[in-house]
Structure formats: C-alpha cells, structure tokens
C-alpha cells in the first residue's frame, strides 16, 4: 500500500498543471532566460520522467537520502528531524483527549439511550460535527487566549524565552484540546450506536433473562461488544486527525509538519510532500493494526470467531 501510494503521488504530481520551477522561482521567474530555466530544471531534477524520479526517490530511502526540500532549502531528513517530533506530540496528546472524551460521552449516551443525557450529548455532537475545525480553533483562541488569557495563543514558548517542558505543556494545551475535540463527535456517536446495537443483541438479552445485575450486563457484555467497532472507528479516523493537525498547527503556529505540508503543497515541493504522504499512510496502517489488536484485547471472542 505504501509503495502504491508513493507511486501515485509522483504520477499525480506529473499530471499537475502547475510548474514546480515557477513555484520555486516565485516572482523572479521573468528574469531568467529559457536557457537558464532549462539549466535550472536540470539542476533541480525537474526534467526527469515521473517514474524515474519516483525510483530515484525510492532507492534513496534505503540510504537515508529523502531528497532536498526546495521550500526549506535543506534536506528533507532535516525538515522531518526538526518537525516530526512536534507533530507526534500534538497528535498523541489530541488522541488521548479525543479517546477519553468520546469514550465517556459515547458510553453515557449509549447506556442511557433515549434519556436526557443521550439527547444532550447527541445534539451537542451533531452541532460540533458541523463546525469546521478552523472555526473551533479560531473561536478557542478568541475565548481562552485573547479574552480570558488563560493560555497562550500560539507557538511553543513565549517570545524570547527558551523552550522548556513547562512552557511546551502550557502552549500545547489549547491546540491539543481543539484537535482532540474536533474528533469527538464521530467517535462519541459511533460508540453510542455500537452500544445500542450491543444492548439489543441476543447475548445481552440472555444475560438479562438469567437475572444478572444491570451493572454486570453493561460492564461484561455490552461495553466489550461495543469496544471492537469503537477501536475500529478510531483507526479509521486517523487520516482526519492528521488533516486536522495541519489546520490546527497553522492556526496555533505549532512548529510541526502541518506548516511544512502547506508550504510544500504551495511550492510543489514533491520530495517533501511525498515523504509526508508516505508517513501518513504508515501511520494509518499502523493505527488500524493497533485498533485491531485493541479490539481483540477488549473482546477475545473476535479472535475466536476469526
């Protein structure tokens, strides 16, 4: 899958109507003659057929050569080294927020389906789901950073100060919260639906017929059965989390790969863009594998059925 996606990235790049050289030259393109443009294309490797460029990029991966970023004027490996850790920190923090909140809200709504709590949680989730993440991000900055001044508005530290663990956590709070909350509606609603389906199953009705207490039925039958689709939904939502991270990092000036993705797309910086796309695919594949493992751990009957 990773190979196919990387190949498709270069093929689509070659079919793009945009000229990478024009993006590289920017506003100074008119000052170059055709001969100079041709020489520059040759130097930058833009004359290669897309398959040859892909093969050169692929073989370079095994030697640690990820290519050169024309956007940042440094090797792609250096761009990743400087930014990947910050994106991973934001993504992991947001994932914890999303999973904890959606599990609590979804379980409450599902176990009390039809009640007041269910109506309030489901209504809030539907409304929040309709709001674009950048609106949530900007609204959070206006409320918590500008109006209330509880947390910083952007960056990883205050201007002129050194980066410390305390300053990073303080600046991480709001973007992680916004990114995590943006994923809560589909996860919470999905868990609610899984719980209501499990509650109507034959196994649950049999447990109720045997006179088991409601608490035992919920904890040992309903919730384990609903955990598998919930974990699968988490794995499937990873692409949305990565897309949302790009928006959130841009709004909060977080020094991760989100800004690099935007800049590389604008400048048609395909060596950097290809690596980011491949990393995204790897994260999605690994995330889905982890979701399957977690589902089996929560409900061993899945492995037995398989």
Secondary structure, DSSP 8 states (H G I E B T S, - for coil): -HHHHHHHHHHHHHH-SS-HHHHHHGGGGGGS-HHHHHHHHHHHTTTS-HHHHHHHHHHHHTTT---EETTTTEEHHHHHHHHHHHHHHHHHHHHHHHHHHHHHHHHHHHHTTTSHHHHHHHHHHHHHHTS-HHHHHHHHIIIIIIIS--S-SSSSS-TT----HHHHHHHHHHHHHHHHHHTHHHHHHHHHHHHHHHHTSHHHHHHHHTT--HHHHIIIIIHHHHHHHHHHHHHHTHHHHHHHHHHHHHHTT--SHHHHHHHHHHTT-HHHHHHHHHHHHHHHHHHHHHHHHHHHHH-THHHHH-
